[in-house]
């Protein structure tokens, strides 16, 4: 391990945030008429953050405005209807608040420019409103237990030495760089490799017995079939009712495994009923503020004889607890792992440390599959009892 790399990580954690940059951004937004483009989860998060900074918004922009007249008690309109506003366009600031690719973001900014709007932000740009030397989860939701990097330095630096290739070390460094400097442009650019099927990562166990935690509508399962054909066995977990309905329909149309087991459940460290917040398609999550309840399970308790070769988790911040509930099967079968570590900043180091506790022979790789740190996946590979598929 290059000592310069570790020193660079340490220097990042010791950096002092430029308060003038924050004040300048706040003043810029406060002196504008703010509209949030996207009346969904990211739009709600953005609205909440702005309220914390005592910034009110004029309303939301959304193509569904004929069905959605108000959101968060604010008016909703289409971009075409903005021409009816009496506010001068040069005084309007638009914050784009939904997940999109670089190309989609550029196209949307170009389109807004054609309408005459020049003050355009992406919602991750307002990290400056909440992150100084402290951090919160990447989805910008409130965290009751905000921590300081000062308390995490030892773990952050320790995990920096875990990664097995230059790309992983770069993704890790850039992730920390973006957070500590409050600049989302510093995140690594997305890899062109397909998520969960990265060709330059030496997966040891393969995909024959696959556990999909956060199955959504079956998108990963369909990618699995496209890449590997019909596999032996798959278990899929999706607690959101609408998503689960789509999942069943899609798998009925196109089987992906000889044996398919579907659970309308969340995944957790224990088997229990928890509060749940149903979100905008991919963003439903376990939450103390949830308006409904779901059955959650521990993988060790419901899949005792499954013998997984691959476990994928993308469950909106519940990954750490779900891994605790899979400790026995990970220790016994050492499956390949693909774990989302972007929902909560501290997962970037807490999850590798947890997996190393299960088995010290796991090797770690990081890849970024979307803009601004979104879809950052920790791949963990253990060559014990090697079984290729």
BELVENQUI-V800899 format. One record per residue. PSI is psi in degrees with one decimal (NA if undefined). OMEGA is omega as a letter, one per 40 degrees, with the letter a starting at -180 (NA if undefined). Layout:
PSI/OMEGA ; PSI/OMEGA
This chain:
130.2/a ; 121.5/a ; -28.4/i ; -37.1/i ; -46.4/i ; -39.3/i ; -38.4/i ; -39.9/i ; -45.6/i ; -40.8/i ; -37.4/i ; -44.9/a ; -20.4/i ; -2.0/a ; 148.5/i ; 125.9/a ; 139.4/i ; 102.4/a ; -29.0/a ; -35.3/i ; -42.3/i ; -46.7/a ; -39.5/i ; -43.0/i ; -44.3/i ; -45.1/a ; -40.0/a ; -43.7/a ; -41.3/a ; -30.1/a ; 12.0/a ; 161.7/i ; 112.5/a ; 131.2/i ; 139.6/i ; 122.2/a ; 101.6/a ; 105.3/i ; 69.9/a ; -158.3/a ; -47.8/a ; -34.7/i ; -41.8/i ; -42.9/i ; -43.2/i ; -44.6/i ; -43.1/a ; -42.7/i ; -43.8/a ; -38.7/i ; -38.7/i ; -30.3/i ; 13.1/i ; 35.4/i ; 121.7/i ; 154.7/i ; 157.3/i ; -37.1/a ; -170.6/a ; 149.7/i ; 127.8/a ; 138.8/a ; -13.1/i ; 22.4/a ; -25.0/i ; -24.5/i ; -24.8/a ; 91.1/a ; -38.1/i ; 148.7/i ; 129.1/a ; 35.2/a ; 23.4/i ; 146.6/a ; 149.2/i ; 134.1/i ; 164.2/i ; 159.9/i ; -32.9/i ; -27.8/a ; -8.3/a ; -23.0/i ; -19.4/i ; -8.8/a ; 145.2/a ; -7.5/a ; 136.0/i ; 137.7/a ; -31.2/a ; -14.7/i ; 1.6/a ; 131.2/i ; 126.3/a ; 127.9/i ; 114.9/i ; 120.0/a ; 67.9/i ; 157.4/a ; 129.5/i ; 167.6/i ; 170.0/i ; -44.0/a ; -42.8/i ; -40.1/i ; -42.9/i ; -43.3/i ; -43.8/a ; -42.0/i ; -39.2/i ; -42.0/i ; -42.7/i ; -35.5/i ; -37.0/i ; -28.3/i ; -7.2/i ; 8.5/a ; 128.8/a ; -23.7/a ; 92.9/a ; 128.4/i ; 154.5/i ; 146.7/a ; -24.9/i ; -16.2/i ; -22.8/a ; 20.4/i ; -33.9/a ; -22.2/a ; -20.1/a ; -19.0/a ; 114.6/i ; -101.0/i ; 5.1/i ; 169.2/a ; 156.6/i ; -179.7/a ; 152.5/a ; -23.1/i ; 4.2/i ; 15.4/i ; 159.8/i ; 145.8/i ; 116.7/a ; -20.2/a ; 58.3/i ; 131.3/a ; 167.6/i ; 144.0/i ; -26.7/a ; -30.1/a ; -6.2/a ; -1.0/a ; -44.1/a ; -45.6/a ; -42.0/a ; -45.0/a ; -38.0/i ; -45.6/a ; -26.7/i ; -26.3/a ; -0.8/a ; -22.1/a ; 145.8/a ; 0.3/i ; 164.7/a ; -37.1/a ; -42.2/i ; -44.1/i ; -36.9/i ; -44.3/i ; -42.2/a ; -48.4/i ; -46.9/a ; -34.8/i ; -50.8/i ; -37.6/i ; -43.7/i ; -41.4/a ; -47.5/a ; -25.3/i ; 3.9/i ; 39.7/a ; 99.8/a ; -17.4/i ; -13.3/a ; -10.2/i ; 153.2/i ; 144.9/i ; 148.8/a ; 142.2/i ; 154.4/i ; -8.8/i ; 144.7/a ; 135.4/a ; 131.7/a ; -6.2/a ; 45.2/a ; 121.2/a ; -25.6/a ; 14.0/i ; 125.7/a ; 72.8/i ; 137.8/a ; -30.8/a ; -22.8/i ; -164.0/a ; 11.2/a ; -33.7/i ; 100.8/a ; 131.4/i ; 123.1/a ; 101.4/i ; 114.6/a ; 57.2/a ; -14.1/a ; -123.3/a ; 13.7/a ; 15.7/a ; -43.5/i ; -38.8/i ; -40.4/i ; -37.2/i ; -37.0/i ; -45.2/i ; -41.6/a ; -32.9/a ; -34.7/a ; -2.7/a ; -163.3/i ; 121.6/a ; -179.9/a ; -48.7/a ; 142.1/i ; 138.7/i ; 128.3/a ; 135.2/a ; 123.7/i ; 109.4/a ; -19.7/a ; 124.7/a ; -44.7/a ; -44.2/i ; -40.4/a ; -38.0/i ; -44.9/i ; -37.6/i ; -46.9/a ; -42.2/i ; -46.6/a ; -38.6/i ; -27.5/i ; -33.5/i ; -34.4/a ; 103.4/i ; 146.5/i ; -12.6/a ; 157.8/i ; -35.8/i ; 123.0/a ; 127.2/i ; 119.3/a ; 131.4/i ; 121.3/i ; 56.3/a ; 158.9/i ; 171.3/i ; 133.6/a ; -178.5/a ; -21.7/i ; 167.3/i ; 110.7/a ; 170.6/i ; 129.2/a ; 158.5/i ; 148.6/a ; 137.7/i ; 108.9/a ; 122.5/a ; -154.3/a ; 88.6/i ; -84.0/a ; -0.4/a ; 17.8/i ; 146.3/a ; 157.6/i ; 130.2/a ; 140.1/i ; -19.1/a ; 7.4/a ; 149.6/a ; 0.3/i ; 176.9/a ; 145.1/i ; 155.8/i ; 126.4/i ; 150.7/a ; 158.9/i ; 130.1/a ; -38.7/a ; -27.1/a ; -27.1/a ; -13.3/a ; 50.9/a ; -32.7/a ; 19.1/a ; -33.3/a ; 63.8/a ; 146.5/i ; -17.5/a ; 130.1/i ; 125.0/i ; 133.7/i ; 121.7/i ; 83.1/a ; 40.5/i ; 43.5/i ; -4.8/i ; 12.0/a ; -41.5/a ; -48.5/a ; -37.8/i ; -36.7/i ; -37.4/i ; -36.3/i ; -4.7/i ; 14.6/a ; -45.1/a ; -44.8/a ; -31.9/i ; -41.9/i ; -39.4/a ; -40.8/a ; -9.4/a ; 57.1/i ; 159.2/i ; 144.6/a ; 141.0/i ; 102.3/a ; 125.9/i ; 128.8/a ; 18.2/a ; -11.5/a ; -32.9/i ; 129.4/a ; -42.5/a ; -16.4/i ; -21.3/a ; -30.5/i ; -30.6/a ; -38.1/a ; -44.6/i ; -39.2/i ; -39.6/i ; -45.8/a ; -38.6/i ; -31.2/i ; -36.4/i ; -43.6/a ; 117.9/a ; -5.6/a ; -2.4/i ; 137.5/i ; 144.3/a ; 142.4/i ; 144.7/i ; 137.3/i ; 141.2/i ; 125.3/a ; 6.5/i ; 173.3/a ; 157.4/i ; 38.3/i ; -6.8/i ; 150.9/a ; 38.6/i ; 121.2/a ; 131.7/i ; 119.2/i ; 127.3/a ; 129.1/a ; 130.9/i ; 122.8/a ; -0.6/i ; 141.3/a ; 54.2/a ; 131.2/i ; 106.0/a ; 150.7/i ; NA/NA
